[in-house]
Amino acid sequence: MSNPVITSYPDAPLPTKKTLRRRQNLLIQFGRFVVGSVNIMMMVVTGHKEN
């Protein structure tokens, strides 16, 4: 017995124009990338400290 494949979500909320603009803005994407990279690097650096 196979289950039907869901191809659309009619009840899913659609993003607002402001949300779409933020997602497509390269400057904001770059800023989020830098912040995420710094957070990961700080975890790596603090994890390798010798006590």
C-alpha distance matrix in Angstrom:
0.0 3.8 6.7 9.7 12.7 15.8 18.8 21.5 22.9 25.1 26.4 27.4 31.2 33.0 35.8 39.3 41.9 43.6 40.4 39.7 43.4 43.3 40.2 41.8 45.3 46.1 48.9 46.6 44.0 46.7 48.1 44.7 44.3 47.8 47.3 44.1 45.7 48.8 46.7 44.9 48.3 49.9 47.2 47.9 51.6 51.8 49.5 51.9 55.1 57.1 58.4
3.8 0.0 3.8 6.5 9.0 12.4 15.2 18.1 19.7 22.1 23.7 24.4 28.2 29.8 32.4 36.0 38.4 40.2 37.0 36.2 39.8 39.8 36.6 38.1 41.6 42.4 45.3 43.1 40.4 43.2 44.7 41.4 41.0 44.6 44.2 41.0 42.7 45.8 43.8 42.1 45.5 47.2 44.7 45.3 49.1 49.4 47.3 49.7 52.9 55.0 56.5
6.7 3.8 0.0 3.8 6.5 9.2 12.4 15.0 16.2 18.6 20.0 20.8 24.6 26.3 29.0 32.6 35.1 36.8 33.7 33.1 36.7 36.7 33.7 35.4 38.9 39.9 42.6 40.3 37.8 40.7 42.0 38.7 38.6 42.1 41.6 38.5 40.4 43.5 41.4 40.0 43.4 45.0 42.6 43.5 47.2 47.4 45.5 48.1 51.2 53.5 54.9
9.7 6.5 3.8 0.0 3.8 6.4 9.3 11.8 13.5 15.8 17.6 18.5 22.3 23.8 26.6 30.1 32.5 34.5 31.6 30.7 34.4 34.6 31.7 33.1 36.7 38.0 40.8 38.6 36.2 39.3 40.7 37.6 37.6 41.3 40.8 38.0 40.0 43.1 41.3 40.0 43.4 45.1 43.0 44.0 47.6 48.0 46.3 48.9 52.0 54.5 56.0
12.7 9.0 6.5 3.8 0.0 3.8 6.2 9.3 11.4 14.2 16.3 16.5 20.1 21.2 23.8 27.4 29.6 31.5 28.5 27.4 31.1 31.3 28.2 29.6 33.2 34.3 37.2 35.1 32.7 35.7 37.2 34.2 34.1 37.8 37.6 34.7 36.7 39.9 38.2 36.9 40.3 42.2 40.2 41.1 44.8 45.3 43.7 46.2 49.4 52.0 53.6
15.8 12.4 9.2 6.4 3.8 0.0 3.8 5.9 7.7 10.6 12.6 12.8 16.4 17.6 20.3 23.8 26.2 28.1 25.2 24.3 28.0 28.3 25.4 26.9 30.5 31.9 34.7 32.5 30.3 33.5 34.9 31.8 32.1 35.8 35.4 32.8 35.0 38.1 36.4 35.5 38.9 40.6 38.8 40.0 43.5 44.0 42.7 45.4 48.3 51.1 52.7
18.8 15.2 12.4 9.3 6.2 3.8 0.0 3.8 7.1 9.8 12.5 12.3 15.5 15.9 18.5 21.9 23.8 26.1 23.3 21.9 25.5 26.2 23.2 24.4 28.1 29.5 32.5 30.5 28.4 31.7 33.2 30.5 30.7 34.5 34.4 31.9 34.1 37.3 35.9 35.1 38.5 40.3 38.8 40.0 43.4 44.1 43.0 45.6 48.6 51.5 53.2
21.5 18.1 15.0 11.8 9.3 5.9 3.8 0.0 3.8 6.1 9.1 8.9 12.0 12.5 15.5 18.7 20.9 23.2 20.7 19.5 23.2 24.1 21.5 22.8 26.4 28.3 31.1 29.0 27.2 30.7 32.0 29.3 30.0 33.7 33.4 31.2 33.7 36.7 35.3 34.9 38.3 39.9 38.6 40.1 43.4 43.9 43.1 45.8 48.6 51.7 53.3
22.9 19.7 16.2 13.5 11.4 7.7 7.1 3.8 0.0 3.8 5.6 5.5 9.0 10.3 13.6 16.8 19.5 21.5 19.0 18.5 22.3 22.9 20.6 22.4 25.9 28.0 30.5 28.0 26.6 30.2 31.0 28.2 29.3 32.9 32.2 30.2 32.9 35.6 34.0 33.9 37.4 38.7 37.4 39.1 42.3 42.6 41.9 44.9 47.5 50.5 51.9
25.1 22.1 18.6 15.8 14.2 10.6 9.8 6.1 3.8 0.0 3.8 5.6 8.4 9.8 13.5 16.1 18.8 21.2 19.3 18.9 22.6 23.6 21.8 23.5 26.9 29.4 31.7 29.3 28.2 31.9 32.7 30.0 31.5 35.0 34.2 32.5 35.4 38.0 36.4 36.6 40.1 41.3 40.1 42.1 45.1 45.3 44.8 47.9 50.3 53.4 54.7
26.4 23.7 20.0 17.6 16.3 12.6 12.5 9.1 5.6 3.8 0.0 3.8 6.4 9.1 12.6 15.2 18.4 20.3 18.3 18.7 22.3 22.9 21.5 23.7 26.8 29.4 31.4 28.6 27.8 31.6 31.9 29.1 30.8 34.2 33.0 31.4 34.6 36.8 35.0 35.4 39.0 39.8 38.6 40.8 43.8 43.7 43.3 46.5 48.8 51.9 53.0
27.4 24.4 20.8 18.5 16.5 12.8 12.3 8.9 5.5 5.6 3.8 0.0 3.8 6.5 9.6 12.6 15.9 17.5 15.1 15.4 19.2 19.5 17.9 20.3 23.3 25.9 27.8 25.0 24.1 27.8 28.1 25.3 27.0 30.4 29.2 27.7 30.8 33.1 31.4 31.8 35.3 36.3 35.2 37.3 40.3 40.3 40.0 43.1 45.4 48.6 49.8
31.2 28.2 24.6 22.3 20.1 16.4 15.5 12.0 9.0 8.4 6.4 3.8 0.0 3.8 6.6 9.1 12.6 14.1 12.0 12.9 16.4 16.8 15.9 18.3 21.1 23.9 25.6 22.7 22.3 26.1 26.1 23.6 25.7 28.8 27.6 26.5 29.8 31.8 30.3 31.1 34.5 35.3 34.6 36.9 39.6 39.6 39.7 42.8 44.9 48.2 49.3
33.0 29.8 26.3 23.8 21.2 17.6 15.9 12.5 10.3 9.8 9.1 6.5 3.8 0.0 3.8 6.5 9.5 11.5 9.7 9.7 13.3 14.3 13.4 15.3 18.2 21.2 23.1 20.5 20.2 24.0 24.3 22.2 24.3 27.5 26.7 25.8 28.9 31.1 30.0 30.9 34.1 35.1 34.7 36.9 39.5 39.8 40.0 43.0 45.1 48.5 49.9
35.8 32.4 29.0 26.6 23.8 20.3 18.5 15.5 13.6 13.5 12.6 9.6 6.6 3.8 0.0 3.8 6.7 8.0 5.9 6.4 9.8 10.6 10.0 12.2 14.7 17.9 19.5 16.8 16.9 20.6 20.8 18.9 21.2 24.2 23.4 22.9 26.1 28.1 27.2 28.3 31.4 32.3 32.2 34.5 36.9 37.3 37.8 40.7 42.7 46.2 47.6
39.3 36.0 32.6 30.1 27.4 23.8 21.9 18.7 16.8 16.1 15.2 12.6 9.1 6.5 3.8 0.0 3.8 5.3 5.2 6.3 8.6 10.0 10.7 12.4 14.3 17.9 19.0 16.6 17.4 21.1 20.9 19.6 22.2 24.9 24.1 24.2 27.4 29.0 28.4 29.9 32.8 33.5 33.8 36.2 38.3 38.7 39.5 42.4 44.1 47.7 49.0
41.9 38.4 35.1 32.5 29.6 26.2 23.8 20.9 19.5 18.8 18.4 15.9 12.6 9.5 6.7 3.8 0.0 3.8 5.5 5.1 6.1 8.7 9.9 10.6 12.1 15.9 17.1 15.2 16.4 19.8 20.0 19.2 21.8 24.4 24.0 24.5 27.4 29.1 28.9 30.5 33.0 34.0 34.6 36.8 38.7 39.4 40.5 43.1 44.8 48.5 50.0
43.6 40.2 36.8 34.5 31.5 28.1 26.1 23.2 21.5 21.2 20.3 17.5 14.1 11.5 8.0 5.3 3.8 0.0 3.8 5.5 5.1 6.3 8.7 10.0 10.6 14.3 14.8 12.6 14.3 17.6 17.2 16.6 19.5 21.7 21.1 21.9 24.9 26.2 26.0 28.0 30.4 31.1 32.0 34.3 36.0 36.6 37.8 40.5 42.0 45.7 47.1
40.4 37.0 33.7 31.6 28.5 25.2 23.3 20.7 19.0 19.3 18.3 15.1 12.0 9.7 5.9 5.2 5.5 3.8 0.0 3.8 5.4 5.2 6.2 8.7 10.1 13.4 14.3 11.6 12.4 16.0 15.8 14.5 17.2 19.8 19.1 19.3 22.4 24.0 23.6 25.2 27.9 28.8 29.3 31.5 33.5 34.1 35.1 37.8 39.5 43.1 44.6
39.7 36.2 33.1 30.7 27.4 24.3 21.9 19.5 18.5 18.9 18.7 15.4 12.9 9.7 6.4 6.3 5.1 5.5 3.8 0.0 3.8 5.4 5.1 6.2 8.6 11.9 13.7 11.7 12.0 15.7 16.3 15.2 17.4 20.2 20.2 20.3 23.0 25.0 25.0 26.2 28.8 30.1 30.6 32.5 34.6 35.5 36.4 38.9 40.9 44.5 46.2
43.4 39.8 36.7 34.4 31.1 28.0 25.5 23.2 22.3 22.6 22.3 19.2 16.4 13.3 9.8 8.6 6.1 5.1 5.4 3.8 0.0 3.8 5.5 5.3 6.0 9.8 11.1 9.6 10.9 14.1 14.6 14.4 16.7 19.1 19.4 20.0 22.5 24.3 24.7 26.3 28.4 29.7 30.7 32.6 34.3 35.4 36.6 38.9 40.7 44.4 46.1
43.3 39.8 36.7 34.6 31.3 28.3 26.2 24.1 22.9 23.6 22.9 19.5 16.8 14.3 10.6 10.0 8.7 6.3 5.2 5.4 3.8 0.0 3.8 5.5 5.3 8.6 9.1 6.7 8.0 11.4 11.3 10.8 13.5 15.8 15.7 16.5 19.1 20.7 21.0 22.7 24.9 26.0 27.0 29.0 30.6 31.7 32.9 35.3 37.0 40.7 42.4
40.2 36.6 33.7 31.7 28.2 25.4 23.2 21.5 20.6 21.8 21.5 17.9 15.9 13.4 10.0 10.7 9.9 8.7 6.2 5.1 5.5 3.8 0.0 3.8 5.7 8.1 9.9 7.7 7.1 10.9 11.8 10.5 12.3 15.3 15.6 15.5 18.0 20.2 20.4 21.5 23.9 25.4 26.1 27.8 29.8 31.0 31.9 34.2 36.2 39.9 41.8
41.8 38.1 35.4 33.1 29.6 26.9 24.4 22.8 22.4 23.5 23.7 20.3 18.3 15.3 12.2 12.4 10.6 10.0 8.7 6.2 5.3 5.5 3.8 0.0 3.8 6.2 9.0 8.2 7.7 10.9 12.6 12.3 13.5 16.4 17.4 17.6 19.5 21.9 22.6 23.5 25.6 27.4 28.4 29.7 31.6 33.2 34.1 36.1 38.2 41.9 44.0
45.3 41.6 38.9 36.7 33.2 30.5 28.1 26.4 25.9 26.9 26.8 23.3 21.1 18.2 14.7 14.3 12.1 10.6 10.1 8.6 6.0 5.3 5.7 3.8 0.0 3.8 5.5 5.5 6.3 8.7 10.1 10.9 12.4 14.5 15.7 16.7 18.4 20.3 21.4 22.8 24.4 26.1 27.5 28.9 30.4 32.0 33.3 35.2 37.0 40.7 42.8
46.1 42.4 39.9 38.0 34.3 31.9 29.5 28.3 28.0 29.4 29.4 25.9 23.9 21.2 17.9 17.9 15.9 14.3 13.4 11.9 9.8 8.6 8.1 6.2 3.8 0.0 3.8 5.5 4.9 6.0 8.5 9.8 10.3 12.2 14.2 15.1 16.2 18.2 19.9 20.9 22.1 24.2 25.8 26.8 28.1 30.1 31.4 33.0 34.9 38.6 40.9
48.9 45.3 42.6 40.8 37.2 34.7 32.5 31.1 30.5 31.7 31.4 27.8 25.6 23.1 19.5 19.0 17.1 14.8 14.3 13.7 11.1 9.1 9.9 9.0 5.5 3.8 0.0 3.8 5.4 5.1 6.2 8.7 9.8 10.6 12.4 14.2 15.3 16.6 18.5 20.1 21.0 22.6 24.6 25.8 26.8 28.6 30.3 31.8 33.4 37.1 39.3
46.6 43.1 40.3 38.6 35.1 32.5 30.5 29.0 28.0 29.3 28.6 25.0 22.7 20.5 16.8 16.6 15.2 12.6 11.6 11.7 9.6 6.7 7.7 8.2 5.5 5.5 3.8 0.0 3.8 5.4 5.0 6.2 8.5 9.9 10.6 12.2 14.1 15.4 16.6 18.4 19.9 21.1 22.8 24.5 25.6 27.1 28.7 30.6 32.1 35.9 37.8
44.0 40.4 37.8 36.2 32.7 30.3 28.4 27.2 26.6 28.2 27.8 24.1 22.3 20.2 16.9 17.4 16.4 14.3 12.4 12.0 10.9 8.0 7.1 7.7 6.3 4.9 5.4 3.8 0.0 3.8 5.5 5.2 6.1 8.7 10.0 10.5 12.2 14.3 15.4 16.5 18.2 20.0 21.3 22.6 24.2 25.9 27.1 28.9 30.8 34.6 36.7
46.7 43.2 40.7 39.3 35.7 33.5 31.7 30.7 30.2 31.9 31.6 27.8 26.1 24.0 20.6 21.1 19.8 17.6 16.0 15.7 14.1 11.4 10.9 10.9 8.7 6.0 5.1 5.4 3.8 0.0 3.8 5.5 5.0 6.2 8.7 9.8 10.4 12.3 14.2 15.4 16.3 18.3 20.1 21.0 22.2 24.2 25.7 27.1 28.9 32.7 35.0
48.1 44.7 42.0 40.7 37.2 34.9 33.2 32.0 31.0 32.7 31.9 28.1 26.1 24.3 20.8 20.9 20.0 17.2 15.8 16.3 14.6 11.3 11.8 12.6 10.1 8.5 6.2 5.0 5.5 3.8 0.0 3.8 5.4 5.2 6.2 8.6 9.9 10.6 12.4 14.4 15.3 16.5 18.6 20.1 20.9 22.5 24.3 26.0 27.4 31.2 33.2
44.7 41.4 38.7 37.6 34.2 31.8 30.5 29.3 28.2 30.0 29.1 25.3 23.6 22.2 18.9 19.6 19.2 16.6 14.5 15.2 14.4 10.8 10.5 12.3 10.9 9.8 8.7 6.2 5.2 5.5 3.8 0.0 3.8 5.5 5.1 6.1 8.5 9.9 10.6 12.3 14.1 15.4 16.8 18.5 19.9 21.2 22.6 24.7 26.4 30.1 32.0
44.3 41.0 38.6 37.6 34.1 32.1 30.7 30.0 29.3 31.5 30.8 27.0 25.7 24.3 21.2 22.2 21.8 19.5 17.2 17.4 16.7 13.5 12.3 13.5 12.4 10.3 9.8 8.5 6.1 5.0 5.4 3.8 0.0 3.8 5.5 5.2 6.0 8.6 9.9 10.6 12.1 14.2 15.5 16.6 18.2 20.0 21.1 22.8 24.8 28.6 30.8
47.8 44.6 42.1 41.3 37.8 35.8 34.5 33.7 32.9 35.0 34.2 30.4 28.8 27.5 24.2 24.9 24.4 21.7 19.8 20.2 19.1 15.8 15.3 16.4 14.5 12.2 10.6 9.9 8.7 6.2 5.2 5.5 3.8 0.0 3.8 5.5 5.1 6.1 8.6 10.0 10.4 12.1 14.3 15.3 16.1 18.1 19.8 21.2 22.8 26.6 28.8
47.3 44.2 41.6 40.8 37.6 35.4 34.4 33.4 32.2 34.2 33.0 29.2 27.6 26.7 23.4 24.1 24.0 21.1 19.1 20.2 19.4 15.7 15.6 17.4 15.7 14.2 12.4 10.6 10.0 8.7 6.2 5.1 5.5 3.8 0.0 3.8 5.5 5.2 6.2 8.7 9.9 10.6 12.5 14.4 15.3 16.5 18.3 20.3 21.6 25.4 27.2
44.1 41.0 38.5 38.0 34.7 32.8 31.9 31.2 30.2 32.5 31.4 27.7 26.5 25.8 22.9 24.2 24.5 21.9 19.3 20.3 20.0 16.5 15.5 17.6 16.7 15.1 14.2 12.2 10.5 9.8 8.6 6.1 5.2 5.5 3.8 0.0 3.8 5.5 5.1 6.3 8.6 10.0 10.8 12.6 14.3 15.6 16.7 18.8 20.7 24.4 26.4
45.7 42.7 40.4 40.0 36.7 35.0 34.1 33.7 32.9 35.4 34.6 30.8 29.8 28.9 26.1 27.4 27.4 24.9 22.4 23.0 22.5 19.1 18.0 19.5 18.4 16.2 15.3 14.1 12.2 10.4 9.9 8.5 6.0 5.1 5.5 3.8 0.0 3.8 5.4 5.2 6.1 8.6 10.0 10.6 12.2 14.2 15.3 16.8 18.9 22.6 25.0
48.8 45.8 43.5 43.1 39.9 38.1 37.3 36.7 35.6 38.0 36.8 33.1 31.8 31.1 28.1 29.0 29.1 26.2 24.0 25.0 24.3 20.7 20.2 21.9 20.3 18.2 16.6 15.4 14.3 12.3 10.6 9.9 8.6 6.1 5.2 5.5 3.8 0.0 3.8 5.5 5.0 6.1 8.6 9.8 10.3 12.0 14.0 15.5 16.8 20.6 22.7
46.7 43.8 41.4 41.3 38.2 36.4 35.9 35.3 34.0 36.4 35.0 31.4 30.3 30.0 27.2 28.4 28.9 26.0 23.6 25.0 24.7 21.0 20.4 22.6 21.4 19.9 18.5 16.6 15.4 14.2 12.4 10.6 9.9 8.6 6.2 5.1 5.4 3.8 0.0 3.8 5.5 5.2 6.4 8.8 10.0 10.7 12.3 14.6 16.0 19.7 21.5
44.9 42.1 40.0 40.0 36.9 35.5 35.1 34.9 33.9 36.6 35.4 31.8 31.1 30.9 28.3 29.9 30.5 28.0 25.2 26.2 26.3 22.7 21.5 23.5 22.8 20.9 20.1 18.4 16.5 15.4 14.4 12.3 10.6 10.0 8.7 6.3 5.2 5.5 3.8 0.0 3.8 5.4 5.1 6.3 8.7 10.1 10.6 12.7 14.9 18.5 20.7
48.3 45.5 43.4 43.4 40.3 38.9 38.5 38.3 37.4 40.1 39.0 35.3 34.5 34.1 31.4 32.8 33.0 30.4 27.9 28.8 28.4 24.9 23.9 25.6 24.4 22.1 21.0 19.9 18.2 16.3 15.3 14.1 12.1 10.4 9.9 8.6 6.1 5.0 5.5 3.8 0.0 3.8 5.4 5.1 6.1 8.6 9.7 10.9 12.8 16.5 19.0
49.9 47.2 45.0 45.1 42.2 40.6 40.3 39.9 38.7 41.3 39.8 36.3 35.3 35.1 32.3 33.5 34.0 31.1 28.8 30.1 29.7 26.0 25.4 27.4 26.1 24.2 22.6 21.1 20.0 18.3 16.5 15.4 14.2 12.1 10.6 10.0 8.6 6.1 5.2 5.4 3.8 0.0 3.8 5.4 5.1 6.0 8.3 10.0 11.0 14.8 16.8
47.2 44.7 42.6 43.0 40.2 38.8 38.8 38.6 37.4 40.1 38.6 35.2 34.6 34.7 32.2 33.8 34.6 32.0 29.3 30.6 30.7 27.0 26.1 28.4 27.5 25.8 24.6 22.8 21.3 20.1 18.6 16.8 15.5 14.3 12.5 10.8 10.0 8.6 6.4 5.1 5.4 3.8 0.0 3.8 5.6 5.3 5.9 8.7 10.4 14.0 15.8
47.9 45.3 43.5 44.0 41.1 40.0 40.0 40.1 39.1 42.1 40.8 37.3 36.9 36.9 34.5 36.2 36.8 34.3 31.5 32.5 32.6 29.0 27.8 29.7 28.9 26.8 25.8 24.5 22.6 21.0 20.1 18.5 16.6 15.3 14.4 12.6 10.6 9.8 8.8 6.3 5.1 5.4 3.8 0.0 3.8 5.6 5.1 6.4 9.1 12.5 15.1
51.6 49.1 47.2 47.6 44.8 43.5 43.4 43.4 42.3 45.1 43.8 40.3 39.6 39.5 36.9 38.3 38.7 36.0 33.5 34.6 34.3 30.6 29.8 31.6 30.4 28.1 26.8 25.6 24.2 22.2 20.9 19.9 18.2 16.1 15.3 14.3 12.2 10.3 10.0 8.7 6.1 5.1 5.6 3.8 0.0 3.8 5.4 5.4 6.8 10.5 13.1
51.8 49.4 47.4 48.0 45.3 44.0 44.1 43.9 42.6 45.3 43.7 40.3 39.6 39.8 37.3 38.7 39.4 36.6 34.1 35.5 35.4 31.7 31.0 33.2 32.0 30.1 28.6 27.1 25.9 24.2 22.5 21.2 20.0 18.1 16.5 15.6 14.2 12.0 10.7 10.1 8.6 6.0 5.3 5.6 3.8 0.0 3.8 5.5 5.5 9.1 10.9
49.5 47.3 45.5 46.3 43.7 42.7 43.0 43.1 41.9 44.8 43.3 40.0 39.7 40.0 37.8 39.5 40.5 37.8 35.1 36.4 36.6 32.9 31.9 34.1 33.3 31.4 30.3 28.7 27.1 25.7 24.3 22.6 21.1 19.8 18.3 16.7 15.3 14.0 12.3 10.6 9.7 8.3 5.9 5.1 5.4 3.8 0.0 3.8 5.7 8.6 10.6
51.9 49.7 48.1 48.9 46.2 45.4 45.6 45.8 44.9 47.9 46.5 43.1 42.8 43.0 40.7 42.4 43.1 40.5 37.8 38.9 38.9 35.3 34.2 36.1 35.2 33.0 31.8 30.6 28.9 27.1 26.0 24.7 22.8 21.2 20.3 18.8 16.8 15.5 14.6 12.7 10.9 10.0 8.7 6.4 5.4 5.5 3.8 0.0 3.8 6.4 9.5
55.1 52.9 51.2 52.0 49.4 48.3 48.6 48.6 47.5 50.3 48.8 45.4 44.9 45.1 42.7 44.1 44.8 42.0 39.5 40.9 40.7 37.0 36.2 38.2 37.0 34.9 33.4 32.1 30.8 28.9 27.4 26.4 24.8 22.8 21.6 20.7 18.9 16.8 16.0 14.9 12.8 11.0 10.4 9.1 6.8 5.5 5.7 3.8 0.0 3.8 6.5
57.1 55.0 53.5 54.5 52.0 51.1 51.5 51.7 50.5 53.4 51.9 48.6 48.2 48.5 46.2 47.7 48.5 45.7 43.1 44.5 44.4 40.7 39.9 41.9 40.7 38.6 37.1 35.9 34.6 32.7 31.2 30.1 28.6 26.6 25.4 24.4 22.6 20.6 19.7 18.5 16.5 14.8 14.0 12.5 10.5 9.1 8.6 6.4 3.8 0.0 3.8
58.4 56.5 54.9 56.0 53.6 52.7 53.2 53.3 51.9 54.7 53.0 49.8 49.3 49.9 47.6 49.0 50.0 47.1 44.6 46.2 46.1 42.4 41.8 44.0 42.8 40.9 39.3 37.8 36.7 35.0 33.2 32.0 30.8 28.8 27.2 26.4 25.0 22.7 21.5 20.7 19.0 16.8 15.8 15.1 13.1 10.9 10.6 9.5 6.5 3.8 0.0
